[in-house]
């Protein structure tokens, strides 16, 4: 419980271009967490945007993951002081 956040967005109308964004948080040990971010795209327009989704969207997710990791590790180090 309380380890998953997801939402579904639509472009104009459902079925045209839908994106389900998912964040999962898995505790590994007391000091380690595994974060999973993914997006599931569906709809008749998805094939038109496959290349952009594979490059720009994937890059944006990777940048966010790095920033989140850095921020959480900074918070951890300030809590120990």
mmCIF file of the N, C-alpha and C atoms, coordinates in Angstrom:
data_MODEL
# 
_entry.id   MODEL 
# 
loop_
_atom_site.group_PDB 
_atom_site.id 
_atom_site.type_symbol 
_atom_site.label_atom_id 
_atom_site.label_alt_id 
_atom_site.label_comp_id 
_atom_site.label_asym_id 
_atom_site.label_entity_id 
_atom_site.label_seq_id 
_atom_site.pdbx_PDB_ins_code 
_atom_site.Cartn_x 
_atom_site.Cartn_y 
_atom_site.Cartn_z 
_atom_site.occupancy 
_atom_site.B_iso_or_equiv 
_atom_site.pdbx_formal_charge 
_atom_site.auth_seq_id 
_atom_site.auth_comp_id 
_atom_site.auth_asym_id 
_atom_site.auth_atom_id 
_atom_site.pdbx_PDB_model_num 
ATOM 1   N N  . UNK A 1 1  ? 0.827   -1.211 0.000   1.00 0.00 ? 1  UNK A N  1 
ATOM 2   C CA . UNK A 1 1  ? 0.000   0.000  0.000   1.00 0.00 ? 1  UNK A CA 1 
ATOM 3   C C  . UNK A 1 1  ? 0.862   1.262  0.000   1.00 0.00 ? 1  UNK A C  1 
ATOM 4   N N  . UNK A 1 2  ? 0.373   2.289  -0.622  1.00 0.00 ? 2  UNK A N  1 
ATOM 5   C CA . UNK A 1 2  ? 1.044   3.584  -0.691  1.00 0.00 ? 2  UNK A CA 1 
ATOM 6   C C  . UNK A 1 2  ? 2.421   3.507  -1.340  1.00 0.00 ? 2  UNK A C  1 
ATOM 7   N N  . UNK A 1 3  ? 2.581   2.611  -2.287  1.00 0.00 ? 3  UNK A N  1 
ATOM 8   C CA . UNK A 1 3  ? 3.860   2.444  -2.977  1.00 0.00 ? 3  UNK A CA 1 
ATOM 9   C C  . UNK A 1 3  ? 3.731   2.669  -4.482  1.00 0.00 ? 3  UNK A C  1 
ATOM 10  N N  . UNK A 1 4  ? 2.542   3.038  -4.925  1.00 0.00 ? 4  UNK A N  1 
ATOM 11  C CA . UNK A 1 4  ? 2.313   3.199  -6.357  1.00 0.00 ? 4  UNK A CA 1 
ATOM 12  C C  . UNK A 1 4  ? 1.479   4.446  -6.607  1.00 0.00 ? 4  UNK A C  1 
ATOM 13  N N  . UNK A 1 5  ? 1.898   5.198  -7.618  1.00 0.00 ? 5  UNK A N  1 
ATOM 14  C CA . UNK A 1 5  ? 1.150   6.364  -8.069  1.00 0.00 ? 5  UNK A CA 1 
ATOM 15  C C  . UNK A 1 5  ? 0.999   6.224  -9.574  1.00 0.00 ? 5  UNK A C  1 
ATOM 16  N N  . UNK A 1 6  ? -0.221  6.335  -10.063 1.00 0.00 ? 6  UNK A N  1 
ATOM 17  C CA . UNK A 1 6  ? -0.437  6.239  -11.505 1.00 0.00 ? 6  UNK A CA 1 
ATOM 18  C C  . UNK A 1 6  ? -1.595  7.130  -11.909 1.00 0.00 ? 6  UNK A C  1 
ATOM 19  N N  . UNK A 1 7  ? -1.524  7.576  -13.156 1.00 0.00 ? 7  UNK A N  1 
ATOM 20  C CA . UNK A 1 7  ? -2.628  8.336  -13.720 1.00 0.00 ? 7  UNK A CA 1 
ATOM 21  C C  . UNK A 1 7  ? -2.685  8.084  -15.214 1.00 0.00 ? 7  UNK A C  1 
ATOM 22  N N  . UNK A 1 8  ? -3.843  8.334  -15.773 1.00 0.00 ? 8  UNK A N  1 
ATOM 23  C CA . UNK A 1 8  ? -4.081  8.118  -17.198 1.00 0.00 ? 8  UNK A CA 1 
ATOM 24  C C  . UNK A 1 8  ? -4.477  9.442  -17.830 1.00 0.00 ? 8  UNK A C  1 
ATOM 25  N N  . UNK A 1 9  ? -3.742  9.818  -18.864 1.00 0.00 ? 9  UNK A N  1 
ATOM 26  C CA . UNK A 1 9  ? -4.046  11.044 -19.587 1.00 0.00 ? 9  UNK A CA 1 
ATOM 27  C C  . UNK A 1 9  ? -4.464  10.730 -21.012 1.00 0.00 ? 9  UNK A C  1 
ATOM 28  N N  . UNK A 1 10 ? -5.278  11.608 -21.559 1.00 0.00 ? 10 UNK A N  1 
ATOM 29  C CA . UNK A 1 10 ? -5.773  11.435 -22.927 1.00 0.00 ? 10 UNK A CA 1 
ATOM 30  C C  . UNK A 1 10 ? -5.490  12.698 -23.735 1.00 0.00 ? 10 UNK A C  1 
ATOM 31  N N  . UNK A 1 11 ? -5.232  12.527 -24.999 1.00 0.00 ? 11 UNK A N  1 
ATOM 32  C CA . UNK A 1 11 ? -5.117  13.648 -25.927 1.00 0.00 ? 11 UNK A CA 1 
ATOM 33  C C  . UNK A 1 11 ? -6.451  13.779 -26.656 1.00 0.00 ? 11 UNK A C  1 
ATOM 34  N N  . UNK A 1 12 ? -7.141  14.846 -26.401 1.00 0.00 ? 12 UNK A N  1 
ATOM 35  C CA . UNK A 1 12 ? -8.449  15.194 -26.962 1.00 0.00 ? 12 UNK A CA 1 
ATOM 36  C C  . UNK A 1 12 ? -9.530  14.201 -26.523 1.00 0.00 ? 12 UNK A C  1 
ATOM 37  N N  . UNK A 1 13 ? -9.485  12.975 -27.029 1.00 0.00 ? 13 UNK A N  1 
ATOM 38  C CA . UNK A 1 13 ? -10.489 11.971 -26.646 1.00 0.00 ? 13 UNK A CA 1 
ATOM 39  C C  . UNK A 1 13 ? -9.782  10.652 -26.330 1.00 0.00 ? 13 UNK A C  1 
ATOM 40  N N  . UNK A 1 14 ? -10.343 9.864  -25.406 1.00 0.00 ? 14 UNK A N  1 
ATOM 41  C CA . UNK A 1 14 ? -9.746  8.559  -25.109 1.00 0.00 ? 14 UNK A CA 1 
ATOM 42  C C  . UNK A 1 14 ? -9.653  7.688  -26.363 1.00 0.00 ? 14 UNK A C  1 
ATOM 43  N N  . UNK A 1 15 ? -8.519  7.000  -26.490 1.00 0.00 ? 15 UNK A N  1 
ATOM 44  C CA . UNK A 1 15 ? -8.307  6.103  -27.621 1.00 0.00 ? 15 UNK A CA 1 
ATOM 45  C C  . UNK A 1 15 ? -7.522  6.718  -28.759 1.00 0.00 ? 15 UNK A C  1 
ATOM 46  N N  . UNK A 1 16 ? -7.376  8.031  -28.742 1.00 0.00 ? 16 UNK A N  1 
ATOM 47  C CA . UNK A 1 16 ? -6.606  8.707  -29.776 1.00 0.00 ? 16 UNK A CA 1 
ATOM 48  C C  . UNK A 1 16 ? -5.106  8.619  -29.452 1.00 0.00 ? 16 UNK A C  1 
ATOM 49  N N  . UNK A 1 17 ? -4.745  9.096  -28.275 1.00 0.00 ? 17 UNK A N  1 
ATOM 50  C CA . UNK A 1 17 ? -3.372  9.002  -27.771 1.00 0.00 ? 17 UNK A CA 1 
ATOM 51  C C  . UNK A 1 17 ? -3.465  9.060  -26.255 1.00 0.00 ? 17 UNK A C  1 
ATOM 52  N N  . UNK A 1 18 ? -3.302  7.930  -25.611 1.00 0.00 ? 18 UNK A N  1 
ATOM 53  C CA . UNK A 1 18 ? -3.432  7.826  -24.160 1.00 0.00 ? 18 UNK A CA 1 
ATOM 54  C C  . UNK A 1 18 ? -2.079  7.474  -23.560 1.00 0.00 ? 18 UNK A C  1 
ATOM 55  N N  . UNK A 1 19 ? -1.813  8.027  -22.404 1.00 0.00 ? 19 UNK A N  1 
ATOM 56  C CA . UNK A 1 19 ? -0.591  7.689  -21.681 1.00 0.00 ? 19 UNK A CA 1 
ATOM 57  C C  . UNK A 1 19 ? -0.901  7.403  -20.226 1.00 0.00 ? 19 UNK A C  1 
ATOM 58  N N  . UNK A 1 20 ? -0.516  6.225  -19.777 1.00 0.00 ? 20 UNK A N  1 
ATOM 59  C CA . UNK A 1 20 ? -0.663  5.870  -18.369 1.00 0.00 ? 20 UNK A CA 1 
ATOM 60  C C  . UNK A 1 20 ? 0.718   5.945  -17.731 1.00 0.00 ? 20 UNK A C  1 
ATOM 61  N N  . UNK A 1 21 ? 0.881   6.901  -16.828 1.00 0.00 ? 21 UNK A N  1 
ATOM 62  C CA . UNK A 1 21 ? 2.172   7.119  -16.175 1.00 0.00 ? 21 UNK A CA 1 
ATOM 63  C C  . UNK A 1 21 ? 2.147   6.422  -14.829 1.00 0.00 ? 21 UNK A C  1 
ATOM 64  N N  . UNK A 1 22 ? 3.235   5.720  -14.516 1.00 0.00 ? 22 UNK A N  1 
ATOM 65  C CA . UNK A 1 22 ? 3.280   4.890  -13.313 1.00 0.00 ? 22 UNK A CA 1 
ATOM 66  C C  . UNK A 1 22 ? 4.599   5.117  -12.574 1.00 0.00 ? 22 UNK A C  1 
ATOM 67  N N  . UNK A 1 23 ? 4.492   5.344  -11.272 1.00 0.00 ? 23 UNK A N  1 
ATOM 68  C CA . UNK A 1 23 ? 5.646   5.389  -10.377 1.00 0.00 ? 23 UNK A CA 1 
ATOM 69  C C  . UNK A 1 23 ? 5.478   4.265  -9.369  1.00 0.00 ? 23 UNK A C  1 
ATOM 70  N N  . UNK A 1 24 ? 6.502   3.447  -9.203  1.00 0.00 ? 24 UNK A N  1 
ATOM 71  C CA . UNK A 1 24 ? 6.502   2.385  -8.196  1.00 0.00 ? 24 UNK A CA 1 
ATOM 72  C C  . UNK A 1 24 ? 7.699   2.581  -7.273  1.00 0.00 ? 24 UNK A C  1 
ATOM 73  N N  . UNK A 1 25 ? 7.482   2.409  -5.981  1.00 0.00 ? 25 UNK A N  1 
ATOM 74  C CA . UNK A 1 25 ? 8.554   2.514  -4.996  1.00 0.00 ? 25 UNK A CA 1 
ATOM 75  C C  . UNK A 1 25 ? 8.649   1.182  -4.275  1.00 0.00 ? 25 UNK A C  1 
ATOM 76  N N  . UNK A 1 26 ? 9.827   0.570  -4.347  1.00 0.00 ? 26 UNK A N  1 
ATOM 77  C CA . UNK A 1 26 ? 10.043  -0.727 -3.705  1.00 0.00 ? 26 UNK A CA 1 
ATOM 78  C C  . UNK A 1 26 ? 11.164  -0.600 -2.679  1.00 0.00 ? 26 UNK A C  1 
ATOM 79  N N  . UNK A 1 27 ? 10.871  -0.936 -1.432  1.00 0.00 ? 27 UNK A N  1 
ATOM 80  C CA . UNK A 1 27 ? 11.903  -0.936 -0.389  1.00 0.00 ? 27 UNK A CA 1 
ATOM 81  C C  . UNK A 1 27 ? 12.780  -2.164 -0.571  1.00 0.00 ? 27 UNK A C  1 
ATOM 82  N N  . UNK A 1 28 ? 14.088  -1.946 -0.627  1.00 0.00 ? 28 UNK A N  1 
ATOM 83  C CA . UNK A 1 28 ? 15.034  -3.055 -0.744  1.00 0.00 ? 28 UNK A CA 1 
ATOM 84  C C  . UNK A 1 28 ? 15.611  -3.399 0.623   1.00 0.00 ? 28 UNK A C  1 
ATOM 85  N N  . UNK A 1 29 ? 16.111  -2.380 1.306   1.00 0.00 ? 29 UNK A N  1 
ATOM 86  C CA . UNK A 1 29 ? 16.625  -2.520 2.672   1.00 0.00 ? 29 UNK A CA 1 
ATOM 87  C C  . UNK A 1 29 ? 16.183  -1.275 3.425   1.00 0.00 ? 29 UNK A C  1 
ATOM 88  N N  . UNK A 1 30 ? 16.620  -1.143 4.661   1.00 0.00 ? 30 UNK A N  1 
ATOM 89  C CA . UNK A 1 30 ? 16.225  0.025  5.445   1.00 0.00 ? 30 UNK A CA 1 
ATOM 90  C C  . UNK A 1 30 ? 16.738  1.333  4.834   1.00 0.00 ? 30 UNK A C  1 
ATOM 91  N N  . UNK A 1 31 ? 17.854  1.273  4.117   1.00 0.00 ? 31 UNK A N  1 
ATOM 92  C CA . UNK A 1 31 ? 18.450  2.476  3.525   1.00 0.00 ? 31 UNK A CA 1 
ATOM 93  C C  . UNK A 1 31 ? 18.437  2.486  2.004   1.00 0.00 ? 31 UNK A C  1 
ATOM 94  N N  . UNK A 1 32 ? 17.775  1.526  1.383   1.00 0.00 ? 32 UNK A N  1 
ATOM 95  C CA . UNK A 1 32 ? 17.788  1.453  -0.084  1.00 0.00 ? 32 UNK A CA 1 
ATOM 96  C C  . UNK A 1 32 ? 16.379  1.283  -0.622  1.00 0.00 ? 32 UNK A C  1 
ATOM 97  N N  . UNK A 1 33 ? 16.117  2.019  -1.681  1.00 0.00 ? 33 UNK A N  1 
ATOM 98  C CA . UNK A 1 33 ? 14.813  1.986  -2.332  1.00 0.00 ? 33 UNK A CA 1 
ATOM 99  C C  . UNK A 1 33 ? 15.018  1.872  -3.830  1.00 0.00 ? 33 UNK A C  1 
ATOM 100 N N  . UNK A 1 34 ? 14.155  1.126  -4.473  1.00 0.00 ? 34 UNK A N  1 
ATOM 101 C CA . UNK A 1 34 ? 14.175  0.990  -5.931  1.00 0.00 ? 34 UNK A CA 1 
ATOM 102 C C  . UNK A 1 34 ? 12.971  1.752  -6.472  1.00 0.00 ? 34 UNK A C  1 
ATOM 103 N N  . UNK A 1 35 ? 13.235  2.697  -7.375  1.00 0.00 ? 35 UNK A N  1 
ATOM 104 C CA . UNK A 1 35 ? 12.194  3.533  -7.962  1.00 0.00 ? 35 UNK A CA 1 
ATOM 105 C C  . UNK A 1 35 ? 12.016  3.136  -9.421  1.00 0.00 ? 35 UNK A C  1 
ATOM 106 N N  . UNK A 1 36 ? 10.790  2.892  -9.816  1.00 0.00 ? 36 UNK A N  1 
ATOM 107 C CA . UNK A 1 36 ? 10.481  2.523  -11.198 1.00 0.00 ? 36 UNK A CA 1 
ATOM 108 C C  . UNK A 1 36 ? 9.510   3.552  -11.756 1.00 0.00 ? 36 UNK A C  1 
ATOM 109 N N  . UNK A 1 37 ? 9.857   4.082  -12.906 1.00 0.00 ? 37 UNK A N  1 
ATOM 110 C CA . UNK A 1 37 ? 8.983   5.017  -13.608 1.00 0.00 ? 37 UNK A CA 1 
ATOM 111 C C  . UNK A 1 37 ? 8.728   4.441  -14.994 1.00 0.00 ? 37 UNK A C  1 
ATOM 112 N N  . UNK A 1 38 ? 7.482   4.399  -15.374 1.00 0.00 ? 38 UNK A N  1 
ATOM 113 C CA . UNK A 1 38 ? 7.201   3.918  -16.726 1.00 0.00 ? 38 UNK A CA 1 
ATOM 114 C C  . UNK A 1 38 ? 5.937   4.570  -17.262 1.00 0.00 ? 38 UNK A C  1 
ATOM 115 N N  . UNK A 1 39 ? 5.790   4.489  -18.548 1.00 0.00 ? 39 UNK A N  1 
ATOM 116 C CA . UNK A 1 39 ? 4.626   5.041  -19.231 1.00 0.00 ? 39 UNK A CA 1 
ATOM 117 C C  . UNK A 1 39 ? 4.168   4.009  -20.247 1.00 0.00 ? 39 UNK A C  1 
ATOM 118 N N  . UNK A 1 40 ? 2.882   3.798  -20.283 1.00 0.00 ? 40 UNK A N  1 
ATOM 119 C CA . UNK A 1 40 ? 2.285   2.892  -21.259 1.00 0.00 ? 40 UNK A CA 1 
ATOM 120 C C  . UNK A 1 40 ? 1.453   3.754  -22.198 1.00 0.00 ? 40 UNK A C  1 
ATOM 121 N N  . UNK A 1 41 ? 1.816   3.746  -23.471 1.00 0.00 ? 41 UNK A N  1 
ATOM 122 C CA . UNK A 1 41 ? 1.096   4.530  -24.465 1.00 0.00 ? 41 UNK A CA 1 
ATOM 123 C C  . UNK A 1 41 ? 0.168   3.631  -25.264 1.00 0.00 ? 41 UNK A C  1 
ATOM 124 N N  . UNK A 1 42 ? -1.041  4.119  -25.494 1.00 0.00 ? 42 UNK A N  1 
ATOM 125 C CA . UNK A 1 42 ? -2.023  3.400  -26.301 1.00 0.00 ? 42 UNK A CA 1 
ATOM 126 C C  . UNK A 1 42 ? -2.767  4.406  -27.172 1.00 0.00 ? 42 UNK A C  1 
ATOM 127 N N  . UNK A 1 43 ? -3.348  3.913  -28.232 1.00 0.00 ? 43 UNK A N  1 
ATOM 128 C CA . UNK A 1 43 ? -4.174  4.764  -29.082 1.00 0.00 ? 43 UNK A CA 1 
ATOM 129 C C  . UNK A 1 43 ? -3.750  4.703  -30.535 1.00 0.00 ? 43 UNK A C  1 
ATOM 130 N N  . UNK A 1 44 ? -4.635  5.174  -31.389 1.00 0.00 ? 44 UNK A N  1 
ATOM 131 C CA . UNK A 1 44 ? -4.375  5.062  -32.827 1.00 0.00 ? 44 UNK A CA 1 
ATOM 132 C C  . UNK A 1 44 ? -3.256  5.979  -33.314 1.00 0.00 ? 44 UNK A C  1 
ATOM 133 N N  . UNK A 1 45 ? -2.929  7.038  -32.558 1.00 0.00 ? 45 UNK A N  1 
ATOM 134 C CA . UNK A 1 45 ? -1.855  7.943  -32.981 1.00 0.00 ? 45 UNK A CA 1 
ATOM 135 C C  . UNK A 1 45 ? -0.471  7.533  -32.476 1.00 0.00 ? 45 UNK A C  1 
ATOM 136 N N  . UNK A 1 46 ? -0.404  6.570  -31.584 1.00 0.00 ? 46 UNK A N  1 
ATOM 137 C CA . UNK A 1 46 ? 0.888   6.173  -30.999 1.00 0.00 ? 46 UNK A CA 1 
ATOM 138 C C  . UNK A 1 46 ? 1.924   5.811  -32.065 1.00 0.00 ? 46 UNK A C  1 
ATOM 139 N N  . UNK A 1 47 ? 1.591   5.037  -33.096 1.00 0.00 ? 47 UNK A N  1 
ATOM 140 C CA . UNK A 1 47 ? 2.612   4.701  -34.107 1.00 0.00 ? 47 UNK A CA 1 
ATOM 141 C C  . UNK A 1 47 ? 3.236   5.926  -34.780 1.00 0.00 ? 47 UNK A C  1 
ATOM 142 N N  . UNK A 1 48 ? 2.508   7.024  -34.858 1.00 0.00 ? 48 UNK A N  1 
ATOM 143 C CA . UNK A 1 48 ? 3.049   8.235  -35.480 1.00 0.00 ? 48 UNK A CA 1 
ATOM 144 C C  . UNK A 1 48 ? 4.119   8.906  -34.620 1.00 0.00 ? 48 UNK A C  1 
ATOM 145 N N  . UNK A 1 49 ? 4.109   8.625  -33.325 1.00 0.00 ? 49 UNK A N  1 
ATOM 146 C CA . UNK A 1 49 ? 5.025   9.283  -32.400 1.00 0.00 ? 49 UNK A CA 1 
ATOM 147 C C  . UNK A 1 49 ? 6.055   8.342  -31.785 1.00 0.00 ? 49 UNK A C  1 
ATOM 148 N N  . UNK A 1 50 ? 6.155   7.138  -32.285 1.00 0.00 ? 50 UNK A N  1 
ATOM 149 C CA . UNK A 1 50 ? 7.046   6.141  -31.687 1.00 0.00 ? 50 UNK A CA 1 
ATOM 150 C C  . UNK A 1 50 ? 8.486   6.637  -31.590 1.00 0.00 ? 50 UNK A C  1 
ATOM 151 N N  . UNK A 1 51 ? 8.998   7.220  -32.634 1.00 0.00 ? 51 UNK A N  1 
ATOM 152 C CA . UNK A 1 51 ? 10.396  7.677  -32.632 1.00 0.00 ? 51 UNK A CA 1 
ATOM 153 C C  . UNK A 1 51 ? 10.624  8.749  -31.562 1.00 0.00 ? 51 UNK A C  1 
ATOM 154 N N  . UNK A 1 52 ? 9.737   9.716  -31.498 1.00 0.00 ? 52 UNK A N  1 
ATOM 155 C CA . UNK A 1 52 ? 9.856   10.783 -30.504 1.00 0.00 ? 52 UNK A CA 1 
ATOM 156 C C  . UNK A 1 52 ? 9.714   10.231 -29.082 1.00 0.00 ? 52 UNK A C  1 
ATOM 157 N N  . UNK A 1 53 ? 8.804   9.297  -28.892 1.00 0.00 ? 53 UNK A N  1 
ATOM 158 C CA . UNK A 1 53 ? 8.615   8.697  -27.571 1.00 0.00 ? 53 UNK A CA 1 
ATOM 159 C C  . UNK A 1 53 ? 9.861   7.938  -27.140 1.00 0.00 ? 53 UNK A C  1 
ATOM 160 N N  . UNK A 1 54 ? 10.508  7.264  -28.075 1.00 0.00 ? 54 UNK A N  1 
ATOM 161 C CA . UNK A 1 54 ? 11.707  6.484  -27.759 1.00 0.00 ? 54 UNK A CA 1 
ATOM 162 C C  . UNK A 1 54 ? 12.909  7.364  -27.440 1.00 0.00 ? 54 UNK A C  1 
ATOM 163 N N  . UNK A 1 55 ? 12.945  8.577  -27.955 1.00 0.00 ? 55 UNK A N  1 
ATOM 164 C CA . UNK A 1 55 ? 14.101  9.443  -27.709 1.00 0.00 ? 55 UNK A CA 1 
ATOM 165 C C  . UNK A 1 55 ? 13.784  10.504 -26.658 1.00 0.00 ? 55 UNK A C  1 
ATOM 166 N N  . UNK A 1 56 ? 12.954  11.462 -26.994 1.00 0.00 ? 56 UNK A N  1 
ATOM 167 C CA . UNK A 1 56 ? 12.699  12.595 -26.097 1.00 0.00 ? 56 UNK A CA 1 
ATOM 168 C C  . UNK A 1 56 ? 12.042  12.185 -24.786 1.00 0.00 ? 56 UNK A C  1 
ATOM 169 N N  . UNK A 1 57 ? 11.022  11.372 -24.867 1.00 0.00 ? 57 UNK A N  1 
ATOM 170 C CA . UNK A 1 57 ? 10.304  10.976 -23.657 1.00 0.00 ? 57 UNK A CA 1 
ATOM 171 C C  . UNK A 1 57 ? 11.197  10.138 -22.760 1.00 0.00 ? 57 UNK A C  1 
ATOM 172 N N  . UNK A 1 58 ? 11.899  9.188  -23.337 1.00 0.00 ? 58 UNK A N  1 
ATOM 173 C CA . UNK A 1 58 ? 12.810  8.346  -22.545 1.00 0.00 ? 58 UNK A CA 1 
ATOM 174 C C  . UNK A 1 58 ? 13.902  9.204  -21.894 1.00 0.00 ? 58 UNK A C  1 
ATOM 175 N N  . UNK A 1 59 ? 14.433  10.166 -22.633 1.00 0.00 ? 59 UNK A N  1 
ATOM 176 C CA . UNK A 1 59 ? 15.468  11.046 -22.094 1.00 0.00 ? 59 UNK A CA 1 
ATOM 177 C C  . UNK A 1 59 ? 14.915  11.876 -20.934 1.00 0.00 ? 59 UNK A C  1 
ATOM 178 N N  . UNK A 1 60 ? 13.710  12.386 -21.073 1.00 0.00 ? 60 UNK A N  1 
ATOM 179 C CA . UNK A 1 60 ? 13.091  13.158 -19.996 1.00 0.00 ? 60 UNK A CA 1 
ATOM 180 C C  . UNK A 1 60 ? 12.893  12.337 -18.736 1.00 0.00 ? 60 UNK A C  1 
ATOM 181 N N  . UNK A 1 61 ? 12.485  11.090 -18.899 1.00 0.00 ? 61 UNK A N  1 
ATOM 182 C CA . UNK A 1 61 ? 12.311  10.204 -17.747 1.00 0.00 ? 61 UNK A CA 1 
ATOM 183 C C  . UNK A 1 61 ? 13.653  9.944  -17.066 1.00 0.00 ? 61 UNK A C  1 
ATOM 184 N N  . UNK A 1 62 ? 14.689  9.712  -17.845 1.00 0.00 ? 62 UNK A N  1 
ATOM 185 C CA . UNK A 1 62 ? 16.019  9.450  -17.286 1.00 0.00 ? 62 UNK A CA 1 
ATOM 186 C C  . UNK A 1 62 ? 16.529  10.668 -16.513 1.00 0.00 ? 62 UNK A C  1 
ATOM 187 N N  . UNK A 1 63 ? 16.308  11.864 -17.051 1.00 0.00 ? 63 UNK A N  1 
ATOM 188 C CA . UNK A 1 63 ? 16.731  13.086 -16.363 1.00 0.00 ? 63 UNK A CA 1 
ATOM 189 C C  . UNK A 1 63 ? 15.982  13.252 -15.045 1.00 0.00 ? 63 UNK A C  1 
ATOM 190 N N  . UNK A 1 64 ? 14.691  12.993 -15.059 1.00 0.00 ? 64 UNK A N  1 
ATOM 191 C CA . UNK A 1 64 ? 13.911  13.094 -13.833 1.00 0.00 ? 64 UNK A CA 1 
ATOM 192 C C  . UNK A 1 64 ? 14.384  12.079 -12.796 1.00 0.00 ? 64 UNK A C  1 
ATOM 193 N N  . UNK A 1 65 ? 14.660  10.862 -13.234 1.00 0.00 ? 65 UNK A N  1 
ATOM 194 C CA . UNK A 1 65 ? 15.135  9.824  -12.313 1.00 0.00 ? 65 UNK A CA 1 
ATOM 195 C C  . UNK A 1 65 ? 16.463  10.215 -11.672 1.00 0.00 ? 65 UNK A C  1 
ATOM 196 N N  . UNK A 1 66 ? 17.375  10.777 -12.465 1.00 0.00 ? 66 UNK A N  1 
ATOM 197 C CA . UNK A 1 66 ? 18.668  11.216 -11.918 1.00 0.00 ? 66 UNK A CA 1 
ATOM 198 C C  . UNK A 1 66 ? 18.474  12.343 -10.900 1.00 0.00 ? 66 UNK A C  1 
ATOM 199 N N  . UNK A 1 67 ? 17.619  13.304 -11.234 1.00 0.00 ? 67 UNK A N  1 
ATOM 200 C CA . UNK A 1 67 ? 17.367  14.426 -10.325 1.00 0.00 ? 67 UNK A CA 1 
ATOM 201 C C  . UNK A 1 67 ? 16.712  13.949 -9.030  1.00 0.00 ? 67 UNK A C  1 
ATOM 202 N N  . UNK A 1 68 ? 15.788  13.020 -9.134  1.00 0.00 ? 68 UNK A N  1 
ATOM 203 C CA . UNK A 1 68 ? 15.133  12.475 -7.944  1.00 0.00 ? 68 UNK A CA 1 
ATOM 204 C C  . UNK A 1 68 ? 16.134  11.724 -7.069  1.00 0.00 ? 68 UNK A C  1 
ATOM 205 N N  . UNK A 1 69 ? 17.012  10.948 -7.693  1.00 0.00 ? 69 UNK A N  1 
ATOM 206 C CA . UNK A 1 69 ? 18.038  10.208 -6.948  1.00 0.00 ? 69 UNK A CA 1 
ATOM 207 C C  . UNK A 1 69 ? 18.959  11.171 -6.207  1.00 0.00 ? 69 UNK A C  1 
ATOM 208 N N  . UNK A 1 70 ? 19.413  12.209 -6.905  1.00 0.00 ? 70 UNK A N  1 
ATOM 209 C CA . UNK A 1 70 ? 20.301  13.181 -6.296  1.00 0.00 ? 70 UNK A CA 1 
ATOM 210 C C  . UNK A 1 70 ? 19.596  13.894 -5.133  1.00 0.00 ? 70 UNK A C  1 
ATOM 211 N N  . UNK A 1 71 ? 18.371  14.288 -5.339  1.00 0.00 ? 71 UNK A N  1 
ATOM 212 C CA . UNK A 1 71 ? 17.614  14.994 -4.295  1.00 0.00 ? 71 UNK A CA 1 
ATOM 213 C C  . UNK A 1 71 ? 17.385  14.104 -3.076  1.00 0.00 ? 71 UNK A C  1 
ATOM 214 N N  . UNK A 1 72 ? 17.023  12.864 -3.296  1.00 0.00 ? 72 UNK A N  1 
ATOM 215 C CA . UNK A 1 72 ? 16.764  11.971 -2.161  1.00 0.00 ? 72 UNK A CA 1 
ATOM 216 C C  . UNK A 1 72 ? 18.049  11.651 -1.406  1.00 0.00 ? 72 UNK A C  1 
ATOM 217 N N  . UNK A 1 73 ? 19.167  11.527 -2.114  1.00 0.00 ? 73 UNK A N  1 
ATOM 218 C CA . UNK A 1 73 ? 20.441  11.270 -1.445  1.00 0.00 ? 73 UNK A CA 1 
ATOM 219 C C  . UNK A 1 73 ? 20.911  12.492 -0.670  1.00 0.00 ? 73 UNK A C  1 
ATOM 220 N N  . UNK A 1 74 ? 20.627  13.698 -1.166  1.00 0.00 ? 74 UNK A N  1 
ATOM 221 C CA . UNK A 1 74 ? 20.955  14.914 -0.426  1.00 0.00 ? 74 UNK A CA 1 
ATOM 222 C C  . UNK A 1 74 ? 20.126  14.987 0.850   1.00 0.00 ? 74 UNK A C  1 
ATOM 223 N N  . UNK A 1 75 ? 18.853  14.660 0.761   1.00 0.00 ? 75 UNK A N  1 
ATOM 224 C CA . UNK A 1 75 ? 17.983  14.670 1.938   1.00 0.00 ? 75 UNK A CA 1 
ATOM 225 C C  . UNK A 1 75 ? 18.485  13.689 2.975   1.00 0.00 ? 75 UNK A C  1 
ATOM 226 N N  . UNK A 1 76 ? 18.927  12.530 2.516   1.00 0.00 ? 76 UNK A N  1 
ATOM 227 C CA . UNK A 1 76 ? 19.438  11.503 3.422   1.00 0.00 ? 76 UNK A CA 1 
ATOM 228 C C  . UNK A 1 76 ? 20.679  11.996 4.150   1.00 0.00 ? 76 UNK A C  1 
ATOM 229 N N  . UNK A 1 77 ? 21.581  12.675 3.446   1.00 0.00 ? 77 UNK A N  1 
ATOM 230 C CA . UNK A 1 77 ? 22.822  13.132 4.077   1.00 0.00 ? 77 UNK A CA 1 
ATOM 231 C C  . UNK A 1 77 ? 22.554  14.276 5.051   1.00 0.00 ? 77 UNK A C  1 
ATOM 232 N N  . UNK A 1 78 ? 21.582  15.137 4.800   1.00 0.00 ? 78 UNK A N  1 
ATOM 233 C CA . UNK A 1 78 ? 21.286  16.232 5.726   1.00 0.00 ? 78 UNK A CA 1 
ATOM 234 C C  . UNK A 1 78 ? 20.561  15.725 6.966   1.00 0.00 ? 78 UNK A C  1 
ATOM 235 N N  . UNK A 1 79 ? 19.834  14.631 6.858   1.00 0.00 ? 79 UNK A N  1 
ATOM 236 C CA . UNK A 1 79 ? 19.146  14.064 8.017   1.00 0.00 ? 79 UNK A CA 1 
ATOM 237 C C  . UNK A 1 79 ? 20.131  13.457 9.001   1.00 0.00 ? 79 UNK A C  1 
ATOM 238 N N  . UNK A 1 80 ? 21.291  13.012 8.531   1.00 0.00 ? 80 UNK A N  1 
ATOM 239 C CA . UNK A 1 80 ? 22.282  12.370 9.396   1.00 0.00 ? 80 UNK A CA 1 
ATOM 240 C C  . UNK A 1 80 ? 23.085  13.380 10.201  1.00 0.00 ? 80 UNK A C  1 
ATOM 241 N N  . UNK A 1 81 ? 23.031  14.656 9.822   1.00 0.00 ? 81 UNK A N  1 
ATOM 242 C CA . UNK A 1 81 ? 23.838  15.691 10.490  1.00 0.00 ? 81 UNK A CA 1 
ATOM 243 C C  . UNK A 1 81 ? 23.244  16.048 11.825  1.00 0.00 ? 81 UNK A C  1 
# 
